[in-house]
């Protein structure tokens, strides 16, 4: 996935396919392992002295020290308070993050749900002792111990921010106002060449979500749990859509420009894209009747972190109300800390992103790595994994 620069996109290696095959079923508190893979590191029971440094791998906009914008800086305060000097690297896709974590150069990674399970299964990140992170208590309960941030009811990280993949449309062109994703699928030919879609294999889940409502006989219960027949149906729908796509996007700034120029009139978007449009752009966003996919990002610690104490201190700091507010407001997403809204500079920020609205959050199908063990609980079939989705996406795009 790509965000704030390129965000989310994916391409799996054979090693990744083997790794994610070791994860099993979705439960009330995350996923459960198949028993074939156990954590390669354990969570500490106590912290030692700070090492004086921490290396962070993150999405653009998540680790700002004032060098990009002098008014945007939450890293300097962390360094002053803790003595942990931050070095950071940004990445453009979840696959890039997955591969970079294998170098062992990073203590902490901000991972999206289409990467987090892969990192766990590959042994690249460690369980987290949330008792050592006081600010964990302030995080919304509905973000904790979920399929993308925990395994066997053990936390593998700290929730950061979350958001939805919405439908945006040019209200002067797309009339009446759409209430369904059919405007980009079954009815997309009406806007041929001006439809946009997210450029990633994980977008297959959007098609699967649509089919859940429009072809219930397929039996899809979770858009990330597709057997071969269900995946084929989603791929067919996306192939039908393909001739009407003007542009697949991963860089949100290009999506902004495309809507402003009118080259795009309808398609998948993020709220930050709508908020970034030039004044007067005739675009609106909506949550279609079928629901939405989305993301909930997680701060995770490397299983072989060179600076584990500073890594824990960073997780606690970035989960604090003020830092969480600064980072999520800058990026354009809902915060995870219950008190973060008190520190937003925009009084409408939390209302805009539905912060703390558990009912709204429950309607989002958060990105989750597709795995062979069906995360919808089925045991009579084998589901398609992310490697299969990547192959399918290449076939769709041609």
N, C-alpha and C positions, 0 to 999 in steps of 0.2 A: 504494500500500500504506500501511497505517497502523500505527504502533507506538508504544507507551508513552504514548500519547494516540492520536488517530487516526493510522494508519500508511500503508497503501498502497491507493490507489484510483486511477482513471484516466479521463481524457476527452481525446481528441486533437483538435487543430486540423488544418486542411488542411495548414498549414505543416509540422506534425510528420510527417504522412503522407508528404509529399514528402521530408523529411529522412531518415527511416528507410529509404526506398526506395533510398537510395544506399549502404547497407551490404549486403555480400554474404555469402559462405559462412563457416560455422564451420570452423575449422582447429585444428591441434594447439596453436596459440598465439593464441587469440582468433578474431576475425572478419577477413575480408579485404574491402577496399573494392571496389566495382564499377569504380573508376577515374573515376567521375563526380565524386567528391568527394575532395578532398585536405585535410589538416589546415589550418586557418586560422591556426594558431600553431605555433611550433616549441618544443621543449624547450631550456632554457638549457644551456650547457656549463659554466657557473660561476655562483656566487651572489655578489651584492654585499652591501652593508650592509643590515641590517634597517631597514625603513621606519618602525618604531615602532607599526604597527597592522596588524590583519588582520580581515577581515569574513567570518564563517562562517555558512553556511546548512546546517542539519542536522536530523535527526530529534530529537524530544524525548528528553532523556536522554543525548545524545552530547556536549554541550558544557556541563558543569556547573561553576559557579563559586562554589557555596555559597549562592547567593541562594535557591534552592529548598529546600535542606537544608544547614545549616552543616557537616554531616559529609561531604558529597559535593562535592568540589572538586578537580579536576585542572587547571583553567584558571589559577588563581592562581600555581601553581608555574611554569607555562609563561611567564606574563607576567614573573615575577621573573627567570627564567633568561634570557629572550631580549629583554626590553624591547618586545615586540610586544603592544600592548594589544588584547584581543579584544572585538569586538562580534559578537553572534550573533542569529540569528533561527531559530525552529523552524518547521517546516511539517508539515502533516497528511497530505498525499498526494504521490505521485510526480509527478502532473500539476502540483500547486502548485509543487513544486521546479523542474520544467522551465520553467514560465512565469516564476518569480521570477528564474531565472538569466539570462533575456533582458534584465532591467533593467540589468545590468552593475554592480549594487550589491555583489556578493559575490565574494570572492577564492577561496573554497573551498566545496565542497558535498559532503556525505555522501550519495551516491546509491545507490539499490537497482538491481538488474538490470533492472527494468521501466522505468527512466529513463536509465540510463547510456549505452546505445547511442544513444538519442535525443539526448542532450546532445553526444555525439561527432559524430553526423551533422549536427547543426544548427550545429556550429562553436562551441559555447558553452564547451567545455573543451579543454584543450591536452594534448599528449603530455607525459609526465613522465619526466625523466631520473632513473632510480632510483639512478644512481651518486652523486647529490647527496643521497641519503636513506640514511644509514648503517644505520638500523634496518630497511631493506627486506630486508637479508640474513637477519634473524632471523624473517621471516615464513614460514609453512609453504609449501613449494613447490607443494602441490596447490591453493593459492589464487591463485597467480601466473599471469599471462598466460592468463586465461580469457576466455570469450566475452563476459562482461559488463564486463571491465575492460581489454581490449586490442583493438587493431585492427592488422592487418598485422604482428603480432608486436611491436608497440610498446605499452608500458604507458601507460594513460591514468589511472592512479591507484594508490593503495595500499590493499590489503585491510584491512578493519577488523574485523568480526565476522561470524559466520555461524550459521544455525540452520535448523531444519526445521519445516514445517507438519505437525503430528502429528494423530492421531486421538484425541480424548478422549471418554470415555464414563462414564456413571454406572453403577458396577458393581452397584448394587442393582436397577437397572431393565433395563439392557442385558445380557441373559444368553442364551447363554454369552458370555464375553468375546470381542469381535470380533477377527478376524485379517485382515479384508479391509475395503476401503472400500465393499463392497456394502451395509454397514449404513446408509450415507448416500445411496446411489444406488438400486440395484435393490430393496433391502429397507427403504428409508426409510419406507415407508407404515406400518410397524409402530410407528413413533415419530412419527406425523404431528403437526405443530405443535410438536415439541420437538427438531427437527433444526436445527443451525446451520451456516452456511457463511461463508467469507470474502467480504466485499463489495468485489469488484474484478473487472474484466475478466480479470485474470491468473488468476483462479480457474478459468477455462475450461481451463487447463492441467491442473488436478487431474482434471477429467472426461476429458480426453484421455489422461492417464496411466492412468486406470482402463480405458479402452477399449483401450489397448495390450495389456493382458492378456486382456480379456474379449471383445474383437472383433478378433482379430489380422488378419482378412481386410481390415480398413480400411487396414492397412499403416502405421500410425503408428509411427515410430521415435524421434521426439523430440516431447514434448508442446507445444513452442513452434514447431514446424514443421508447420502444418496447411494442406493445400490446401482448396479449397472443400467437397469432399465430406467430408473429415475434420472440418472445423469444423462442418458441418451436423450430423454425428453427435454431436459433443460438445454442441452447442446443444440437440439433441433430448433428450439425457440430462438436461441441466440443467433443461429445461422439464418433464420428467417428475418431477424432484426438487422443483420449485418449490412445488407445493401442500403439501408436507410440511415446508417450511422455516418455523420459527417466527420466526426472526430472522437476517438477514444482519448480520455484525458487522465493524466496522473499528476501533472503540475497544476495546482489550483489557480495560479496566476493566469495560465493559458485559458482555463475555463472562464475566468472572469472576463478576459478580453473577448472571448468568443461570444459570450452573451451580450457584451456591450456593443459589439459590431453588428449583431444580428445574425452572425454566421451559425449560431446555435439558438434554437428557440425552445427546446424542451430536453430534459434529461436529468440524470443523477447529479446531485450536488451536495455540498456541505453548507451549513449555515454561515460559516465564515466567508464563503464565496458570495452568497447573497449580500452580506453586510459590506463586502468590499466593492460592490458594483458602483459605478459612478452615479451620482444623483440624477434621477430622471430616467434611469434604465427601467424599462417596462417589464420587470421580472418579479415573480412571487414564488414562494415555496409552500409546499403542502406535504402532509403525511397522508399518502393514499390509503384507501380502504384495506388493501392487502397487508399493510404494515410497512416496516422499514428494516433494513440491515443497519449496522453501525459498528462503532469501536468502543472499547474500554481498555485503555493502555495501562501497562503495569511496569513499575520500576523493579527490576530483578538484579540479583547479585551473582556474579560469576562464581562457579564452583571452585575455581582456583584463583580467586581474587588476591592480588598482591597486597591490597590495602583494605582488608575486610572491616576494620574498625571505622575508618573514614567512610567506607561504603554504607555502613549502617547509619552513621551520622547523617549522610546525605539523604538516605531514604526518610529518616525522621524529619529532616529539615524541609524537604520538598513536599512533604505531606502536611506541613504546618499550615494553619489558616492563611497567613499572609503570603507565604511563598507559593502555595497552591493557587491562591487567587491571582497572583502576578502571572504565573506561568500559563494558567488556563485562559485567563482573560486575553493575554497577548496572542495566544494561538487561536482562540475562538472555539471554546468547548465548555461543557459544564464541569465545575470543579468536583473533586471527590470529598473534600473536607466540609463538614456540616457548617462550619463557621466562616468558610472562605468568602461567602457573600458579603460579610461585614467589611471586607477589605477591598472590594472591587471599586475601581474609580468610576465605572459606568453603573449607575444605579439600576439600569435595566438589564445588565449582563445576565444575572441568574434567571430572571424571568424569560429572557430571550432563549436561553439554552435549557430551560426546564430543570434547573439544578434542584436536586433533592426530590423531584417528583417521581416517586417509585412506580406509580401507575404508568406514567409516560415511559419511564425506563424499561418497564416490563414489556412494552410493545416493540422494543428494539431487539432484533436478532443479532447479537454481538458477534463479530467475526471470531470464528473458532476454527482451528485447523482441522480439515476433514481427515479422518483416519479410518482404517479398515474395520475396526471395532465400532459398529454404529453407535453414535452418541445419542441416538433416540431410544436406545435400549433394546433394539432388535437383536436377536441372537440366531435367527434362522437364515440370515443372509450375511454376506460380506459387503461392506460399504466401500465406495471408491475413496482412495486417499488423495492427498494433495498432489502427488506426482501425477495421478490420473487426471486431476483437474488441470494441471499445468499443460499436459499434452492436449487435452480437450480445448483449452484456451488458444493454443497455437493453431489448432485446426480451425477454430471459429474465425480467428482473425485472418487466416490464410497467409 
